[in-house]
Amino acid sequence: MASSADYRDFILEQLSGLPEIFCRPMMVEFLLYLDGVLFGGIYDDRLLVKIVPTNSEFGMPEAIPYDGAKPMYLVEDVDNRERLAEIIYATVEGLSK
């Protein structure tokens, strides 16, 4: 299943308060970057972020973005902009170490 442009637009609106958010299409999905760091993506209309020690405190379930891929964390509460920002900043922090 492919991600819809409507869901992508919704997620980008939720992330609009973060500086330097960039979305790049990849096949039928979307990769997400903050300050040039690839932190996750939109897969099958789900927001997934990479698993790093700095974001494990959020208790997110693991999900597979596509067949053969490594697990990622599924961000279920995409309506809460503050929590979403915290998750993304923690993820990027872990990836930048």
N, CA and C of each residue as an Amber inpcrd file, in Angstrom:
protein
   291
   0.8350000  -1.1770000   0.0000000   0.0000000   0.0000000   0.0000000
   0.8830000   1.2430000   0.0000000   0.5430000   2.2230000  -0.7280000
   1.2970000   3.4630000  -0.8060000   0.7470000   4.4910000   0.1780000
   1.5840000   5.4300000   0.5440000   1.1320000   6.5260000   1.3980000
   0.4290000   7.5720000   0.5470000  -0.5860000   8.1750000   1.1160000
  -1.3520000   9.1790000   0.3790000  -0.7410000  10.5680000   0.5450000
  -0.9690000  11.4010000  -0.4450000  -0.5150000  12.7880000  -0.3620000
  -1.2360000  13.5180000   0.7720000  -2.4810000  13.1490000   1.0340000
  -3.2320000  13.7830000   2.1220000  -2.5790000  13.5000000   3.4770000
  -2.1680000  12.2540000   3.7030000  -1.5210000  11.9210000   4.9700000
  -0.1630000  12.6140000   5.0710000   0.5880000  12.6210000   3.9770000
   1.8700000  13.3410000   3.9680000   1.6610000  14.8020000   4.3340000
   0.6780000  15.4400000   3.7240000   0.4160000  16.8480000   4.0000000
   0.0140000  17.0640000   5.4550000  -0.7670000  16.1450000   6.0040000
  -1.1690000  16.2370000   7.4090000   0.0580000  16.1690000   8.3150000
   0.9250000  15.1950000   8.0730000   2.1360000  15.0540000   8.9000000
   3.0230000  16.2830000   8.7610000   3.2010000  16.7730000   7.5630000
   4.0340000  17.9690000   7.3700000   3.4280000  19.1820000   8.0750000
   2.1200000  19.2790000   8.1100000   1.4640000  20.3550000   8.8490000
   1.7280000  20.1950000  10.3490000   1.6600000  18.9670000  10.8480000
   1.9370000  18.7080000  12.2590000   3.3880000  19.0620000  12.6050000
   4.2940000  18.9260000  11.6480000   5.7160000  19.1960000  11.8650000
   6.1260000  20.6110000  11.4630000   5.1740000  21.4180000  11.0470000
   5.4970000  22.7360000  10.4910000   6.1780000  23.6700000  11.4980000
   6.0500000  23.4130000  12.7810000   6.7150000  24.2380000  13.7850000
   8.1860000  23.9210000  13.9700000   8.6440000  22.8220000  13.3760000
  10.0530000  22.4420000  13.4970000  10.8440000  23.0800000  12.3570000
  11.9930000  23.6520000  12.6770000  12.7990000  24.2430000  11.6110000
  13.4630000  23.1650000  10.7590000  13.6520000  23.4790000   9.5150000
  14.4370000  22.6140000   8.6180000  13.8600000  21.2110000   8.4200000
  12.5340000  21.0810000   8.4060000  11.9120000  19.8010000   8.0460000
  11.9140000  19.6870000   6.5300000  12.2810000  18.5190000   6.0450000
  12.3150000  18.2770000   4.6070000  11.7140000  16.9000000   4.3430000
  10.8980000  16.8170000   3.3270000  10.2590000  15.5600000   2.9420000
  10.6810000  15.2270000   1.5130000  11.1630000  14.0040000   1.3290000
  11.6160000  13.5750000   0.0040000  10.8450000  12.3100000  -0.4010000
  10.2270000  12.3290000  -1.5700000   9.5280000  11.1150000  -2.0100000
  10.5170000   9.9950000  -2.3080000  10.1150000   8.7800000  -1.9450000
  10.9120000   7.5960000  -2.2480000   9.9290000   6.5210000  -2.7030000
   9.9410000   6.2360000  -3.9870000   8.9910000   5.2810000  -4.5520000
   7.5780000   5.7890000  -4.2470000   6.8130000   5.0700000  -3.4680000
   5.4530000   5.4950000  -3.1310000   5.3400000   5.9130000  -1.6630000
   6.4750000   6.1530000  -1.0240000   6.5260000   6.5580000   0.3760000
   7.2790000   7.8800000   0.4770000   7.5350000   8.3490000   1.7090000
   8.1900000   9.6410000   1.9100000   9.2200000   9.5480000   3.0350000
  10.4250000  10.0610000   2.7780000  11.4850000  10.1160000   3.7850000
  11.4450000  11.4920000   4.4500000  11.6980000  11.5200000   5.7570000
  11.6490000  12.7670000   6.5110000  13.0080000  13.0890000   7.1190000
  13.3970000  14.3450000   7.0060000  14.6860000  14.8280000   7.4910000
  14.4650000  16.0350000   8.3890000  15.3100000  16.1770000   9.3960000
  15.3760000  17.3810000  10.2120000  16.8240000  17.8310000  10.2200000
  17.0520000  19.0520000   9.7920000  18.4170000  19.5930000   9.7130000
  19.3480000  18.6550000   8.9450000  18.8380000  18.0430000   7.8840000
  19.6450000  17.1630000   7.0430000  19.8120000  15.7500000   7.5670000
  19.2200000  15.4170000   8.7150000  19.3310000  14.0810000   9.3090000
  18.0630000  13.2880000   8.9850000  18.2330000  12.1560000   8.3270000
  17.1140000  11.2770000   8.0220000  16.6770000  10.5960000   9.3150000
  15.4940000  10.9610000   9.8220000  15.0400000  10.4120000  11.1050000
  13.8960000   9.4210000  10.9610000  13.2510000   9.3890000   9.8220000
  12.1220000   8.4840000   9.6650000  11.4250000   8.6920000   8.3450000
  10.1740000   8.2570000   8.3090000   9.4340000   8.3970000   7.0770000
   7.9690000   8.0730000   7.2490000   7.2590000   8.2420000   6.1660000
   5.8440000   7.9150000   6.1020000   5.7230000   6.6780000   5.2260000
   5.2380000   5.6070000   5.8190000   5.1160000   4.3170000   5.1490000
   3.6930000   3.8010000   5.3470000   2.9880000   3.5360000   4.2760000
   1.6090000   3.0370000   4.3620000   0.7520000   3.9030000   5.2810000
   0.8740000   5.2080000   5.1230000   0.1330000   6.1760000   5.9400000
   0.3690000   5.9830000   7.4330000   1.6230000   5.6910000   7.7800000
   2.0550000   5.5980000   9.1780000   3.3450000   6.3900000   9.3130000
   3.4690000   7.1440000  10.3930000   4.7120000   7.8580000  10.6830000
   5.6080000   6.9340000  11.4910000   6.7890000   6.6350000  10.9390000
   7.7590000   5.7740000  11.6090000   9.0630000   6.5410000  11.7920000
   9.7180000   6.3110000  12.9380000  11.0210000   6.9270000  13.2010000
  12.0280000   5.8270000  13.5000000  13.2800000   6.1270000  13.2330000
  14.3390000   5.1530000  13.4950000  14.4460000   4.8660000  14.9840000
  14.8470000   3.6620000  15.2940000  15.0210000   3.2480000  16.6840000
  16.4300000   3.6190000  17.1520000  16.4850000   4.4500000  18.1830000
  17.7480000   4.8390000  18.8140000  17.5200000   4.8660000  20.3280000
  18.5710000   4.7400000  21.1260000  18.3860000   4.7410000  22.5840000
  17.6860000   6.0010000  23.1160000  17.8980000   7.1330000  22.4670000
  17.3510000   8.3910000  22.9750000  15.8390000   8.5380000  22.7760000
  15.2160000   7.6700000  21.9770000  13.7610000   7.7760000  21.8210000
  13.0200000   6.5690000  22.4060000  13.7360000   5.6710000  23.0480000
  13.1020000   4.4810000  23.6210000  12.1880000   4.8240000  24.8030000
  12.4170000   5.9540000  25.4520000  11.6250000   6.3600000  26.6160000
  10.1590000   6.6440000  26.2820000   9.8400000   6.8060000  25.0040000
   8.4810000   7.1510000  24.6050000   7.5540000   5.9370000  24.5110000
   8.1040000   4.7400000  24.6380000   7.2900000   3.5350000  24.6570000
   6.4950000   3.2680000  23.3850000   7.0760000   3.5780000  22.2600000
   6.3860000   3.3730000  20.9850000   6.5240000   1.9210000  20.5330000
   5.5060000   1.3880000  19.8780000   5.6090000   0.0210000  19.3610000
   6.4990000  -0.0260000  18.1160000   7.0880000  -1.1800000  17.8950000
   7.8900000  -1.3670000  16.6930000   6.9940000  -1.7430000  15.5260000
   7.4030000  -1.3400000  14.3340000   6.6890000  -1.6710000  13.1020000
   7.7120000  -1.8320000  11.9870000   7.3740000  -2.6160000  11.0060000
   8.2330000  -2.8200000   9.8330000   7.7250000  -1.8930000   8.7210000
   8.5740000  -1.0100000   8.2090000   8.1130000  -0.0780000   7.1770000
   7.7580000  -0.7590000   5.8490000   8.5300000  -1.7780000   5.4870000
   8.2880000  -2.5350000   4.2540000   9.0390000  -3.8530000   4.3720000
   8.6780000  -4.8150000   3.5550000   9.2980000  -6.1430000   3.6180000
  10.8160000  -6.0530000   3.5230000  11.4820000  -6.7200000   4.4330000
  12.9410000  -6.7810000   4.4290000  13.6230000  -5.6360000   5.1570000
  12.8610000  -4.6740000   5.6710000  13.4560000  -3.5200000   6.3510000
  13.6290000  -3.8010000   7.8370000  14.5070000  -3.0330000   8.4640000
  14.6910000  -3.0970000   9.9120000  13.4630000  -2.4780000  10.5860000
  13.1490000  -2.9350000  11.7900000  12.0240000  -2.3260000  12.5160000
  12.2930000  -0.8540000  12.8220000  11.2230000  -0.1210000  12.9270000
  11.2500000   1.2850000  13.3240000  10.1710000   1.4640000  14.3880000
  10.1650000   2.6190000  15.0320000   9.1070000   2.9150000  15.9910000
   7.9310000   3.5670000  15.2610000   6.7330000   3.1240000  15.6050000
   5.5010000   3.6880000  15.0690000   5.0420000   4.8100000  15.9950000
   4.9020000   6.0030000  15.4430000   4.4020000   7.1490000  16.2080000
   2.8830000   7.1380000  16.0670000   2.2190000   6.7730000  17.1480000
   0.7630000   6.6410000  17.0890000   0.0300000   7.9500000  17.3650000
   0.5660000   8.7890000  18.2250000  -0.1020000  10.0320000  18.6080000
   0.3890000  11.1910000  17.7430000   0.0140000  11.1760000  16.4840000
   0.4860000  12.2260000  15.5700000  -0.3110000  13.5140000  15.7150000
  -1.3710000  13.5030000  16.5180000  -2.1590000  14.7190000  16.7260000
  -1.5410000  15.6380000  17.7750000  -0.6590000  15.1090000  18.6080000
  -0.0340000  15.8800000  19.6760000   1.2880000  16.4630000  19.1570000
   1.2430000  17.7130000  18.7380000   2.4220000  18.3520000  18.1260000
   3.6090000  18.4430000  19.0780000   3.3570000  18.7330000  20.3420000
   4.4570000  18.8580000  21.3040000   5.1680000  17.5260000  21.4980000
   4.4150000  16.4770000  21.6890000   5.0230000  15.1490000  21.8630000
   5.7280000  14.7130000  20.5860000   5.1260000  15.0010000  19.4560000
   5.7290000  14.6690000  18.1660000   7.0900000  15.3530000  18.0250000
   7.1660000  16.6190000  18.3940000   8.4420000  17.3470000  18.3350000
   9.4660000  16.7210000  19.2770000   9.0390000  16.3520000  20.4800000
   9.9440000  15.7130000  21.4320000  10.5010000  14.4070000  20.8750000
   9.6470000  13.6080000  20.2740000  10.0680000  12.3300000  19.6900000
  11.0790000  12.5560000  18.5780000  10.8030000  13.5090000  17.7150000
  11.6880000  13.7510000  16.5740000  13.0320000  14.3100000  17.0350000
  13.0050000  15.2640000  17.9610000  14.2710000  15.7960000  18.4730000
  15.0940000  14.7090000  19.1670000  14.4390000  13.8460000  19.9380000
  15.1580000  12.7530000  20.6060000  15.7400000  11.7840000  19.5790000
  15.0080000  11.5250000  18.5210000  15.4920000  10.6240000  17.4670000
  16.7060000  11.2190000  16.7690000  16.6100000  12.4710000  16.3790000
  17.7350000  13.1270000  15.6900000  18.9450000  13.2200000  16.6030000
  18.7190000  13.4810000  17.8810000  19.8310000  13.5200000  18.8490000
  20.5560000  12.1770000  18.8540000  19.7950000  11.0920000  18.9010000
  20.4030000   9.7600000  18.9090000  21.1440000   9.4180000  17.6300000
  20.6440000   9.9260000  16.5220000  21.2920000   9.6590000  15.2290000
  22.5270000  10.5240000  15.0200000  22.6060000  11.6320000  15.7260000
  23.7300000  12.5740000  15.5580000  24.9130000  12.2400000  16.4440000
  24.7570000  11.2600000  17.3330000  25.8520000  10.9040000  18.2420000
  26.8790000  10.0500000  17.5510000
